[in-house]
Amino acid sequence: MRQTPPRPAWSDMSTEIRQTARALLSGYGADGVTLRAIARELGITAPALYRYYRSHSDLLEHLRRDICTELAAELTAHIAAAGEENGLDQFFAALRGFRAWSLKHPQEFALVFASRRADVAGSATPLDEATEPFGRVFITSVWQVLSVHDVTVPPDERVPRALRPDVAAFRAALLELLASTTEERFDDTKLTMGIAYLMVQYWTRIFGHVTLEVFGNVPMPTADPDAWFDAMLTDIAQELGLADGV
């Protein structure tokens, strides 16, 4: 009598499902990650997937977390490879690594950064994404720059009055996150309202630049896109009063 092969352990099967979903995502985008397609690839029925994930959204959320963890590990490797201990080199290495990863993995980028998470829809909580593994890498890298260098920042009074409550909430969340991720005690007076505001502005510029590249919407095609990105980093260094840092 032919025996039925043993069913994989729960954790092994759960991982195999996510690996299959990841392959479908890379090949066909988020629209290609359907329960029917995953089941077909695995040779099981679609309803069987509900033993492992509550819903299609639940599966995509687990996949998104896997990707965030992978991205954090890659950025950490870029920071380690930078070698220098001046903070700025490591931070810009992380930014270049983020761009390189994004261009290499456009479908993963779209899932993580171009779709609204169901669990934060309508949320006004600061730092929703910074609590992700890759977000913590960025925040701690920025803190290294602030810890090592005397940077030029706008005074608190330069923060638009209408935005001050939001910036204050963002700063408070940053301080809480840094307290939980940095091993050494830090001087929280360095993280002024002006610096918190500047961090939001710079992330908007960097993220916007990378997003335009990923989706092929750059306003000025260039023969050397790497040089264009590096020019932006140079501008940021100069604005921080670190003209020789890049």
N, C-alpha and C positions, 0 to 999 in steps of 0.2 A: 504494500500500500504506500502510495506517495505521501510523504509527510509535508505539512505546511511549514515553511521556514519560520523560525521564531521571530516575533515582532521585535524591532529594535527597542532598546531602553528608552524611557520617556525623554530623558535629556538628549540622547543621541538623535532621536527622531525630530525633536524640536529644533535642534541645530541643523539637521539636514533640510528641514522645511525652510529655514531662514536662508541657508546657502542656496537653495533652489530659487527662492524669491529674489535673492541678490543677483543671481545670474540672469533672471528674467528682467530685472530692473536695468541692469547694464546693457542688455540687448535690445529691450523694447520700451524702456521708460516705465514710469509708474503705472500707466494704463495697461501695461502688459503683465503686471503682477496681480493676476486674478487667482482666486482659489481653484477655479477649474483648471487653469494652466499649471499651477503648482501640482495639483493632484495628478494631472496627466503625466507630468515629468517624473513623478515618484511612483506611478503605477498604483495609486490608491483612489478612493472616491473622495470627492470634495467634502462631503459631510464628515469624513474621518478627521479632517483638519481641525474640527471644533473640539476634538479631544485635547488639543495642544494650545489653541488660541481661541479666545472668546468670539472674535469677529475678524473680518478682513482689516479693519482699522487697528485692532490690537496687534495683528501680525506686522502691519506696516510700522507701528510704533516701536516694536521690538527691533525691526530691521533698521529703523532710523537710529536707535540707540547703538546698535552694533557699528554703524557707519561713523557715528560721533566718536566712539571709543577708538576706532581705527584711525580716524583723523587726528585725534589727540596724540596717539602713539607716534604718528608720522611727524607731527609738529615737534614733539619732544626730541625726536631723533635729529631733526634739523637744528634745533637749539643746541643740542650736545655737539653737533658737528661744527658749529660756529667757532667753538674753542675759546674765543676771547671772553673775558669776564667783565666787560664794561657795560653789560646790560643792553645797550643799543644794538650791538652786533647780533646778539641772540634774539632780540625782539624782531629785527628786520629779517633774520633768518626764518623766524616763524611765519612772518607775512609772506615771504617768497615761497615758503613751503605750502602755505595755504593756497596761494594762487596756482602753484604747480599741481597740487592735488585736485583743485577744482577744475582745471582745464583737462586733466587726465580722466576725471570721473564726472562728466557733466550730468548724467542721470542721477547719480548719488547726490550731487550738489543741489539739483532741482528738488529732490525729495526732502532734503534737510533744510534748505534755505529758501526755497521758492514755493513752499506749501505751508499752509497754516496748520499748526498742531491742534488736534481736537481738544487736548486737555488744557490748552491755554487760550482757546478762542474767547475773545471778549475780556481777557484778563488784563489788568493794568499793573500787574506785579513787575517791578523792575528786575532786570537780569534773568529773565526766563531762560534765555539761551546761554548766558554766561555760567549758569550752574551745570551745563553740560561739560563733559571732560575737556573738549577742545576749548570751550570758553574759559575754563579755569587756567589753561595753558596761556591764553592771551593775557588774562588779567594779571597773573603772576609775572609774566614777562614785562608788562608795562610797569609793574611795581618795581622790578629790578632797575629799570631805567630811572625811575623817580628816586630810588634809594641811592644810586651811584652818582647821578648827575644833578647839577643845579640847572633846571630847565626854565626857559622863559614861558610863562603862562599868563593868560589874561587875569586881571584882578577879579575878585568875586563880583564887583559892581558891573563888570562887562557882561555878565550873564543877563539876558533879557528878563525883565521883571516877570513877564507872564510865564516864563519857563522855570523860574526859581523853585517853586514847590516840587516840580518833577525832577529837576536836577538834584535837589536836596534828598529826595527819596532814592534816587539813583546812587548818590554818594553814600548814603547810609547802607544800602545793599552791598555796595563795593567794599565798605569797611568790614561788614559782617563776613563777606566772602573771603577777604584777605586774612581775617583773623582765623578762619578755619582752614586755610590752605598754606599759609607761610609758617615756617618753623620758628623763625626768629621774631622777636618783638619789633614792631615797626612804629614809627612816629606818625600817628594818624593826622597830625596837623599838616603834613606834606600833601595829603590828599584834600586839597581845597575844593571849593565849589567851582573855581575856574578850571582846575585840572579835570574834574569830573566832566564838566561841559566840553572841554577840549577832547577828552577821550571819546565822547559820543560823536563829535564832529569828525574826528580822524577815522573812527570805525566806519562811519557813513561813507566817507570818501573811498576808503580802501575796499569796503564791501561793494560799493557801487561800481568801482572800476572793474573788479573781478567779475561781477555779475554781467556787466556789459560784454566783457570778453567771452565768458562762457556761452552766452546766448547769441553771440555774433552781432551785437548791436553797437559796436564802438563807433563814436561819431567821426573819428579820423583814422582810417586804415593806415597802418604804418608797416614798413619793412622790418622793423625791429621792435616788436611789442615788449620784449624784455627791457629794453632801454627806456621805453615809455613808463613802465611800472617803476623802474629804479629812479627815474626822474621825479616821480611823485614822492618816493621815499626820501630822496635828497631834499625836496621842498619841505617835507615834514621835519627833517632833522634841522634844517635852517630855521624854521619857524620856532623850534624848541630851543634855539640858541646853540645847537650842536652841529655846526656847519661841517666839521671835520669828521663827523661820526659815521658817514656812509662811504 
